[in-house]
Amino acid sequence: MSEKFTDRIYPKIKGIWEACFKHPFVQGMGDGTLDLEKFKHWLMQDYVYLIEYARLFAIGTSKATDLGTMNSFAKGLDGVLFVEMDLHRSYAKTFGIPEEDLEATDQSAINTAYTSYMLNKAQAGGVENVAAALLACSWCYNYIGLELAKIPGALEGENYGSWIGMYSSDEFTDLNENAMDLINKLAEGKPERELKVLEEIVVKTGLFEYMFWDMCYKQETWPEI
Ligand SMILES: Cc1ncc(CN)c(N)n1
């Protein structure tokens, strides 16, 4: 059996996950010192990011050529819409932000670039492109959630404990494993040239993950000119 795609790419993205974990936004969630306004920026930007991200799973479902693959994409879609986005809705309720305001958030420049890149790669290629484009998202957050959960007291933190709890949960870990299994199955037996294309998509979406944390930390939207 050939090497799993996720094992092959791990050395190339490990450093990106570590950089995301060390980012002051993420460290601030870990020790509870993150400014709530920065977190609210993440909350609103991420809600509209997830709406676009959910479309990837719908594209994957329609491009799938077997029922097992359709089921895996459909499971991922359900996870985004009803597991992850429930966390955002619950935080919004605590902050007094109406759901309509969340949904009407204007996507920042980085958010627009990231979701446009993912959707373009998903639409332009085969079903394996879709699986590559959605992988970094769940892998990076599950990595961060599990690392933050190791910090004593982080899971009980007043503001960020439920964030860390959700992204380190068995349910979210299972959704990430579903995404990993999908790309491993769809990349299996592909020639080196095609694997390199899939790797580039994962590395670039991984870098977008880092840029997204930075955008939220700086509360960036678009340049005012
Ligand atoms: C930007 C971003 N990346 C990843 C995830 C985790 N699905 C997220 N909610 N937002």
The ligand as an SDF file (V2000), in Angstrom:
LIG
                    3D

 10 10  0  0  0  0  0  0  0  0999 V2000
  -10.7320   30.0920    9.2190 C   0  0  0  0  0  0  0  0  0  0  0  0
  -11.1640   28.7920    9.8070 C   0  0  0  0  0  0  0  0  0  0  0  0
  -10.3790   27.7030    9.6130 N   0  0  0  0  0  0  0  0  0  0  0  0
  -10.7810   26.5080   10.1460 C   0  0  0  0  0  0  0  0  0  0  0  0
  -11.9290   26.3640   10.8480 C   0  0  0  0  0  0  0  0  0  0  0  0
  -12.3200   25.0370   11.4460 C   0  0  0  0  0  0  0  0  0  0  0  0
  -13.3260   24.4110   10.6640 N   0  0  0  0  0  0  0  0  0  0  0  0
  -12.6810   27.5020   11.0450 C   0  0  0  0  0  0  0  0  0  0  0  0
  -13.8260   27.4760   11.7660 N   0  0  0  0  0  0  0  0  0  0  0  0
  -12.2940   28.7160   10.5420 N   0  0  0  0  0  0  0  0  0  0  0  0
  1  2  1  0
  2  3  1  0
  2 10  2  0
  3  4  2  0
  4  5  1  0
  5  6  1  0
  5  8  2  0
  6  7  1  0
  8  9  1  0
  8 10  1  0
M  END
$$$$
